């Protein structure tokens, strides 16, 4: 069982809210409960789709589901797990003044999370795919690093943690870390050998320390398939439309080198952090 002593103390009798119940939100909720977090202190909200409702019931979480505005009012810690394109889902909600929010939104910087909280109560986590969390084989990086409650929650999720010096480094961590197992599977699917030297070269260029550990994780986490159809089905499911992984897989299919593919992933991550253009007409 995991240690939740700092988390429980930080809640001060309130709840841990998981805002968003897609693949990631359900994975986090289920693993926290599995590893000892008291289910009576957990709340979940989602957009209301019947499919998500059924999946939450299957996970034994139906009793934890409440409205989003109620979740934010009652939660001392909020794990924000919606899709990046739904970044404004929490904008209409009232948060507790002392709440701590941890955003899991890929490519979205802390400054774009629409909540009125002090900088010290905002954190961002980039983690590998939900299935790696369920299987206790995930990696993740938190920014800013060093918060004991965030670190405790990631440890409870069995996420191998990496520490970054700057929020901008999350772009490289995304492309060269959390997305890499799927990218490697796509690369090998084209019949091409992986050159670790090229991966290290790109990691050095973008200031990723301890890349040996990240690369070892990626090779362990790389999915293997018995058939081409199984691989292609997995890649379609794993790559979020418009996301970093999809952009990288597209580069591979166009014949790009592994270095060009990684650079595309970093560029796409940076593009995602920019707010959409407004209509000036």
RAVENCOR-V79875 format. One record per residue. N is the residue number from 0. OMEGA is omega in radians with two decimals (999 if undefined). Layout:
# RAVENCOR-V79875
N_OMEGA, N_OMEGA
This chain:
# RAVENCOR-V79875
0_-3.10, 1_3.08, 2_3.11, 3_-3.01, 4_3.14, 5_-3.14, 6_-3.13, 7_3.12, 8_-3.13, 9_-3.14, 10_3.11, 11_3.10, 12_3.12, 13_-2.99, 14_2.93, 15_-3.09, 16_3.04, 17_-3.06, 18_-3.07, 19_-3.06, 20_2.97, 21_-3.11, 22_-3.08, 23_-3.12, 24_3.11, 25_3.13, 26_-3.13, 27_-3.13, 28_-3.08, 29_-3.10, 30_3.07, 31_3.12, 32_3.14, 33_-3.08, 34_2.93, 35_3.09, 36_-3.09, 37_-3.08, 38_3.13, 39_3.11, 40_-3.10, 41_3.02, 42_-3.13, 43_2.98, 44_3.11, 45_-3.03, 46_3.04, 47_-3.12, 48_3.12, 49_3.14, 50_3.12, 51_3.10, 52_3.14, 53_-3.14, 54_3.07, 55_3.08, 56_3.11, 57_3.13, 58_3.14, 59_-3.04, 60_-3.08, 61_-3.09, 62_-3.12, 63_-3.03, 64_3.07, 65_3.10, 66_-3.09, 67_-3.12, 68_3.08, 69_3.12, 70_-3.08, 71_3.12, 72_-3.03, 73_-3.02, 74_3.04, 75_3.07, 76_3.13, 77_3.02, 78_-3.02, 79_-2.95, 80_3.08, 81_3.04, 82_-3.12, 83_-3.13, 84_3.09, 85_-3.06, 86_-3.08, 87_-3.10, 88_-3.09, 89_-2.99, 90_-3.08, 91_-3.03, 92_3.07, 93_3.13, 94_3.01, 95_-3.12, 96_-3.10, 97_-3.10, 98_3.04, 99_3.12, 100_3.11, 101_-3.11, 102_3.06, 103_-3.04, 104_-3.12, 105_3.04, 106_-3.09, 107_-3.13, 108_-3.11, 109_-3.10, 110_-3.11, 111_3.08, 112_-2.96, 113_3.09, 114_3.11, 115_3.10, 116_3.09, 117_-3.11, 118_-3.12, 119_3.12, 120_3.12, 121_3.11, 122_-3.13, 123_3.12, 124_2.99, 125_-3.09, 126_3.13, 127_-2.95, 128_-3.12, 129_-3.12, 130_3.09, 131_3.06, 132_3.13, 133_-3.09, 134_3.12, 135_3.14, 136_-3.06, 137_2.91, 138_3.11, 139_3.07, 140_3.12, 141_3.06, 142_-0.19, 143_-3.13, 144_2.97, 145_3.11, 146_-3.04, 147_-3.14, 148_3.10, 149_3.13, 150_3.14, 151_3.12, 152_3.10, 153_3.08, 154_3.12, 155_3.09, 156_-3.13, 157_3.12, 158_3.07, 159_-2.95, 160_3.05, 161_-3.06, 162_-3.11, 163_-3.10, 164_-3.01, 165_-3.14, 166_-3.12, 167_-3.14, 168_3.10, 169_3.11, 170_3.12, 171_3.12, 172_3.12, 173_-3.06, 174_-3.05, 175_-3.12, 176_-2.93, 177_3.13, 178_-2.93, 179_3.14, 180_3.14, 181_3.11, 182_3.11, 183_3.11, 184_3.10, 185_-3.14, 186_3.13, 187_3.11, 188_3.06, 189_3.13, 190_-3.07, 191_-3.14, 192_-3.13, 193_3.09, 194_-3.12, 195_3.14, 196_3.10, 197_3.11, 198_3.11, 199_3.14, 200_3.13, 201_3.13, 202_3.11, 203_-3.13, 204_-3.06, 205_2.96, 206_3.12, 207_3.06, 208_3.09, 209_-3.08, 210_3.09, 211_3.12, 212_-3.13, 213_-3.11, 214_3.09, 215_3.09, 216_-3.08, 217_3.12, 218_3.09, 219_-3.03, 220_-3.09, 221_-3.14, 222_3.11, 223_-3.04, 224_3.12, 225_-3.12, 226_3.08, 227_-3.13, 228_3.13, 229_3.11, 230_-3.10, 231_3.11, 232_3.12, 233_-3.11, 234_3.10, 235_-3.13, 236_-3.00, 237_-3.06, 238_3.11, 239_3.12, 240_-3.14, 241_-3.05, 242_-3.08, 243_-3.10, 244_3.13, 245_3.13, 246_-3.12, 247_3.10, 248_3.08, 249_3.10, 250_-3.13, 251_-3.12, 252_3.10, 253_3.07, 254_-3.14, 255_3.05, 256_3.13, 257_3.10, 258_3.10, 259_3.13, 260_3.14, 261_3.13, 262_3.07, 263_3.12, 264_3.12, 265_3.11, 266_-3.13, 267_3.09, 268_3.11, 269_3.11, 270_-3.10, 271_-3.11, 272_-3.13, 273_3.11, 274_3.13, 275_-3.14, 276_3.11, 277_3.12, 278_-3.05, 279_-3.08, 280_999
